[in-house]
Amino acid sequence: MIYLLTAIAAMTLIMLALKFFNVKGIYIPQVVMVNYALAFVIAVINGRDVLSAANIDAVFRSSWWYLAPIAGLLYFGSMDIMAVSTRKAGVAITTMASRTSVILPILWACLFLGERITIWEIVGTLLVLLAFALIIYRPQRNAAVTTESRREKAAAVIMPLLVFLSVGFIAVCMKTSQHLIKTSGEYATDYPLFEMLLFGAAVIGAATYYGIREGRKAFRPQWRSIIGGLCLGTFNYFVTLGLMNGLKYFSSSTFYGVYNISVVILTTLVGVAVFREKLDGLKIAGLAVAVASIVILGFLGNSL
């Protein structure tokens, strides 16, 4: 349970931090690079005891090693996309899109990893999707349609969709890696090395991409961005820690259902209290359905 709570708290802090960075105009590229550099350093420090030529050689002969750098590149890409989506579509819709991706690892685990899904887990997953739909939906208002407004509307749809796909594929890679390590590897040695590969790939991907796109500006120190990146890197590390270890004790549908919808509830409530966001009737109904889905996935999911 502690790993599930750790993942929930850390992901909630990530979503709120991205909103805060946008509000304060903090330079996102440097935040993202520092974030993954710190996560990589933490992973190396925590895994220093398993760093040896024999272990590293064994990793590259394992069935899961290539999933770590893929997940790392997706980690970096999704963070950049979420930052843009938060600006274009808002933090609520971006959070919904990232959490709706729960359906991808659940389906993947059922179809390809041999996990059994119960009737209650199906009901809970459907309630999760209904809750997301209620919270995301915004009635169309009459307004003059211009080229600029069409572009803004397109961006408000495309960016959350990209968030959905990138976060969902990360979850698929994480679940597959966890499954392979659990069935054919050893957590004590494989998981720390997985973390190092994942965050190492994220650092290289971020530095390369922003170096090309932003030039020297990306590497010119800005203290607010560095502090923001240190905070985000800490949160990211604990999300990964919670996901990889929490999946050892829960089924995919139960873990991702409770994890994702809890992040939605916490982010929404903090948004109301701190950022003065308003909840309409549909959002309140969505939160009520979300609570029901948590009860079903958390307490009934494995009962049938």
C-alpha positions as CSV (number, residue, x, y, z in Angstrom):
1,M,0.0,0.0,0.0
2,I,2.9,2.4,0.8
3,Y,4.1,2.2,-2.8
4,L,0.6,3.0,-4.2
5,L,0.3,6.0,-1.9
6,T,3.8,7.1,-2.9
7,A,3.0,7.0,-6.6
8,I,-0.3,8.9,-6.0
9,A,1.3,11.7,-4.0
10,A,4.3,12.1,-6.4
11,M,2.2,12.2,-9.6
12,T,-0.2,14.7,-8.0
13,L,2.7,17.0,-7.1
14,I,4.0,16.7,-10.7
15,M,0.7,17.8,-12.2
16,L,0.4,20.7,-9.8
17,A,4.1,21.7,-10.3
18,L,3.6,21.9,-14.1
19,K,0.7,24.3,-13.5
20,F,2.7,26.4,-11.1
21,F,5.7,26.6,-13.6
22,N,3.4,27.8,-16.4
23,V,1.7,30.4,-14.1
24,K,5.1,31.7,-13.0
25,G,6.7,31.6,-16.4
26,I,9.5,29.2,-15.4
27,Y,11.7,28.0,-18.3
28,I,10.3,24.4,-18.9
29,P,13.2,22.9,-21.0
30,Q,15.7,23.4,-18.2
31,V,13.2,22.1,-15.6
32,V,12.8,18.9,-17.6
33,M,16.5,18.4,-18.1
34,V,17.4,19.0,-14.4
35,N,14.4,16.9,-13.4
36,Y,15.7,13.8,-15.2
37,A,19.4,14.4,-14.3
38,L,18.4,14.4,-10.6
39,A,16.3,11.3,-11.0
40,F,19.2,9.5,-12.7
41,V,21.7,10.5,-9.9
42,I,19.2,9.2,-7.3
43,A,18.9,5.9,-9.2
44,V,22.7,5.5,-9.5
45,I,23.2,6.2,-5.8
46,N,20.4,3.8,-4.7
47,G,21.7,1.1,-7.2
48,R,25.4,1.5,-6.6
49,D,25.6,-1.9,-4.8
50,V,24.5,-3.8,-7.9
51,L,26.8,-1.9,-10.3
52,S,29.2,-4.4,-11.6
53,A,30.5,-5.7,-14.9
54,A,28.7,-9.0,-14.3
55,N,25.3,-7.4,-13.5
56,I,25.5,-5.0,-16.4
57,D,26.4,-7.8,-18.8
58,A,23.5,-9.8,-17.5
59,V,21.1,-6.9,-18.1
60,F,21.9,-6.7,-21.8
61,R,21.2,-10.4,-22.1
62,S,17.8,-10.0,-20.3
63,S,14.4,-10.0,-21.9
64,W,13.5,-6.5,-20.6
65,W,16.5,-4.3,-21.0
66,Y,15.4,-2.5,-24.2
67,L,12.1,-1.4,-22.6
68,A,14.0,0.8,-20.1
69,P,15.4,3.3,-22.7
70,I,12.1,3.3,-24.6
71,A,10.3,4.2,-21.4
72,G,13.0,6.8,-20.6
73,L,12.5,8.5,-24.0
74,L,8.7,8.4,-23.5
75,Y,9.2,9.9,-20.0
76,F,11.0,12.9,-21.4
77,G,8.6,13.3,-24.3
78,S,5.5,13.0,-22.2
79,M,6.8,15.6,-19.7
80,D,7.3,18.1,-22.5
81,I,3.9,17.3,-24.0
82,M,2.2,17.7,-20.7
83,A,3.7,21.1,-20.1
84,V,2.4,22.3,-23.5
85,S,-1.0,20.6,-22.9
86,T,-1.3,22.3,-19.5
87,R,-0.8,25.6,-21.3
88,K,-3.2,24.9,-24.3
89,A,-5.9,22.8,-22.7
90,G,-5.6,23.5,-19.0
91,V,-4.4,21.4,-16.0
92,A,-7.7,19.6,-15.4
93,I,-8.1,18.3,-19.0
94,T,-4.3,17.4,-19.1
95,T,-4.6,15.5,-15.9
96,M,-7.7,13.7,-17.2
97,A,-5.9,12.7,-20.4
98,S,-2.9,11.4,-18.6
99,R,-5.0,9.4,-16.1
100,T,-7.4,8.1,-18.8
101,S,-4.4,6.2,-20.1
102,V,-5.1,3.6,-17.4
103,I,-7.0,1.7,-20.0
104,L,-3.9,0.9,-22.1
105,P,-1.9,-1.0,-19.5
106,I,-5.0,-2.8,-18.3
107,L,-5.9,-4.0,-21.8
108,W,-2.3,-4.9,-22.5
109,A,-1.9,-6.9,-19.3
110,C,-5.1,-8.8,-20.1
111,L,-4.4,-9.5,-23.8
112,F,-0.7,-10.1,-23.8
113,L,0.6,-10.8,-20.2
114,G,-2.0,-13.3,-19.2
115,E,-3.6,-11.3,-16.3
116,R,-7.2,-12.2,-15.5
117,I,-9.7,-9.4,-15.1
118,T,-12.7,-9.8,-12.9
119,I,-16.2,-8.6,-13.3
120,W,-15.7,-6.0,-10.6
121,E,-12.5,-4.8,-12.2
122,I,-14.4,-4.3,-15.5
123,V,-17.1,-2.3,-13.7
124,G,-14.6,-0.2,-11.9
125,T,-12.6,0.5,-15.1
126,L,-15.8,1.6,-16.9
127,L,-16.6,3.9,-13.9
128,V,-13.2,5.4,-14.2
129,L,-13.8,6.3,-17.8
130,L,-17.2,7.7,-17.0
131,A,-15.7,9.8,-14.3
132,F,-13.1,11.2,-16.7
133,A,-15.7,11.9,-19.3
134,L,-17.8,13.9,-16.8
135,I,-14.9,15.9,-15.5
136,I,-13.4,16.6,-19.0
137,Y,-16.7,17.5,-20.8
138,R,-17.2,21.2,-21.4
139,P,-20.4,22.5,-23.1
140,Q,-19.9,24.3,-26.4
141,R,-20.4,28.0,-26.2
142,N,-21.5,30.1,-29.1
143,A,-18.6,32.2,-30.5
144,A,-17.4,33.5,-33.8
145,V,-15.1,30.9,-35.4
146,T,-11.8,32.2,-36.7
147,T,-8.7,30.5,-38.0
148,E,-7.0,31.3,-34.7
149,S,-9.8,29.8,-32.6
150,R,-9.8,26.7,-34.8
151,R,-6.1,26.2,-34.2
152,E,-6.6,26.7,-30.5
153,K,-9.4,24.2,-30.4
154,A,-7.4,21.7,-32.4
155,A,-4.4,22.1,-30.1
156,A,-6.7,21.7,-27.1
157,V,-7.7,18.3,-28.5
158,I,-4.5,17.1,-30.0
159,M,-2.2,17.8,-27.1
160,P,-4.3,15.9,-24.5
161,L,-4.6,13.0,-27.0
162,L,-0.7,13.0,-27.2
163,V,-0.6,13.0,-23.4
164,F,-3.0,10.1,-23.3
165,L,-0.9,8.0,-25.8
166,S,2.6,8.9,-24.4
167,V,1.6,8.3,-20.7
168,G,-0.3,5.1,-21.7
169,F,2.7,3.7,-23.6
170,I,5.0,4.5,-20.6
171,A,2.6,2.5,-18.4
172,V,2.6,-0.4,-20.9
173,C,6.4,-0.4,-20.9
174,M,6.6,-0.3,-17.1
175,K,4.0,-3.1,-16.7
176,T,5.7,-5.3,-19.3
177,S,9.2,-4.7,-17.7
178,Q,7.8,-5.4,-14.2
179,H,6.2,-8.6,-15.5
180,L,9.4,-9.8,-17.2
181,I,11.6,-9.0,-14.2
182,K,9.1,-10.7,-11.9
183,T,8.9,-13.9,-14.0
184,S,12.4,-14.3,-15.3
185,G,14.6,-11.9,-13.4
186,E,15.5,-10.7,-9.9
187,Y,14.1,-7.5,-8.4
188,A,17.0,-6.9,-6.1
189,T,19.4,-6.5,-9.0
190,D,17.3,-5.9,-12.1
191,Y,15.1,-3.1,-10.8
192,P,17.9,-0.7,-9.8
193,L,19.6,-1.2,-13.2
194,F,16.2,-0.7,-15.0
195,E,15.9,2.7,-13.2
196,M,19.4,3.7,-14.3
197,L,18.7,2.8,-17.9
198,L,15.3,4.6,-17.9
199,F,16.5,7.9,-16.4
200,G,19.8,7.8,-18.3
201,A,17.8,7.6,-21.6
202,A,15.5,10.4,-20.4
203,V,18.5,12.7,-19.7
204,I,20.2,12.0,-23.0
205,G,16.9,12.5,-24.9
206,A,16.1,15.7,-23.2
207,A,19.6,17.2,-23.5
208,T,19.7,16.3,-27.2
209,Y,16.2,17.5,-28.1
210,Y,16.4,20.8,-26.2
211,G,20.0,21.4,-27.3
212,I,18.9,21.3,-30.9
213,R,15.7,23.2,-30.4
214,E,16.8,25.9,-27.9
215,G,20.5,26.1,-28.5
216,R,22.7,27.5,-25.7
217,K,19.7,29.0,-23.9
218,A,18.7,25.5,-22.7
219,F,22.0,25.1,-20.8
220,R,22.3,28.7,-19.5
221,P,21.6,28.3,-15.7
222,Q,18.4,29.8,-14.5
223,W,18.0,29.3,-10.7
224,R,14.2,29.1,-10.7
225,S,14.3,26.4,-13.4
226,I,17.0,24.5,-11.6
227,I,15.1,24.5,-8.3
228,G,11.9,23.5,-10.2
229,G,13.8,20.7,-12.0
230,L,15.1,19.4,-8.7
231,C,11.6,19.3,-7.2
232,L,10.2,17.6,-10.3
233,G,13.1,15.1,-10.5
234,T,12.4,14.0,-6.9
235,F,8.7,13.6,-7.7
236,N,9.4,11.6,-10.9
237,Y,11.7,9.2,-9.1
238,F,9.1,8.4,-6.5
239,V,6.4,7.9,-9.1
240,T,8.7,5.3,-10.8
241,L,9.5,3.7,-7.5
242,G,5.8,3.4,-6.6
243,L,4.8,2.0,-9.9
244,M,7.4,-0.6,-10.3
245,N,7.1,-1.9,-6.7
246,G,3.4,-1.4,-6.3
247,L,2.6,-3.6,-9.3
248,K,4.1,-6.5,-7.4
249,Y,1.1,-6.5,-5.0
250,F,-1.9,-5.4,-7.0
251,S,-3.4,-6.4,-10.3
252,S,-3.0,-3.8,-13.1
253,S,-6.7,-2.8,-13.2
254,T,-6.8,-2.3,-9.4
255,F,-3.5,-0.5,-9.1
256,Y,-3.9,1.8,-12.1
257,G,-7.5,2.5,-11.4
258,V,-7.0,3.6,-7.8
259,Y,-3.7,5.4,-8.7
260,N,-5.1,7.4,-11.6
261,I,-8.4,8.4,-10.2
262,S,-6.8,9.4,-6.9
263,V,-4.5,11.7,-8.7
264,V,-7.5,13.2,-10.5
265,I,-9.4,13.8,-7.2
266,L,-6.4,15.3,-5.4
267,T,-5.3,17.5,-8.3
268,T,-8.9,18.8,-8.7
269,L,-9.3,19.5,-5.0
270,V,-5.9,21.3,-4.7
271,G,-6.8,23.2,-7.9
272,V,-10.0,24.5,-6.2
273,A,-8.3,25.3,-2.9
274,V,-5.0,26.8,-4.2
275,F,-5.6,27.9,-7.8
276,R,-9.2,29.0,-7.4
277,E,-10.5,26.7,-10.1
278,K,-14.2,26.2,-10.2
279,L,-16.2,22.9,-10.2
280,D,-19.5,22.8,-12.1
281,G,-22.2,20.1,-11.7
282,L,-20.6,17.7,-14.1
283,K,-17.2,17.8,-12.4
284,I,-18.8,17.2,-9.0
285,A,-20.7,14.2,-10.5
286,G,-17.5,13.0,-12.0
287,L,-15.7,13.1,-8.7
288,A,-18.6,11.2,-7.0
289,V,-18.3,8.5,-9.7
290,A,-14.5,8.5,-9.2
291,V,-14.9,7.7,-5.5
292,A,-17.2,4.8,-6.3
293,S,-14.7,3.4,-8.8
294,I,-11.9,3.6,-6.1
295,V,-14.1,1.6,-3.7
296,I,-14.9,-1.1,-6.4
297,L,-11.3,-1.4,-7.7
298,G,-9.7,-1.1,-4.3
299,F,-11.9,-3.4,-2.3
300,L,-13.9,-5.6,-4.7
301,G,-11.5,-5.9,-7.7
302,N,-10.0,-9.2,-6.8
303,S,-13.1,-10.7,-5.1
304,L,-14.6,-12.6,-8.0
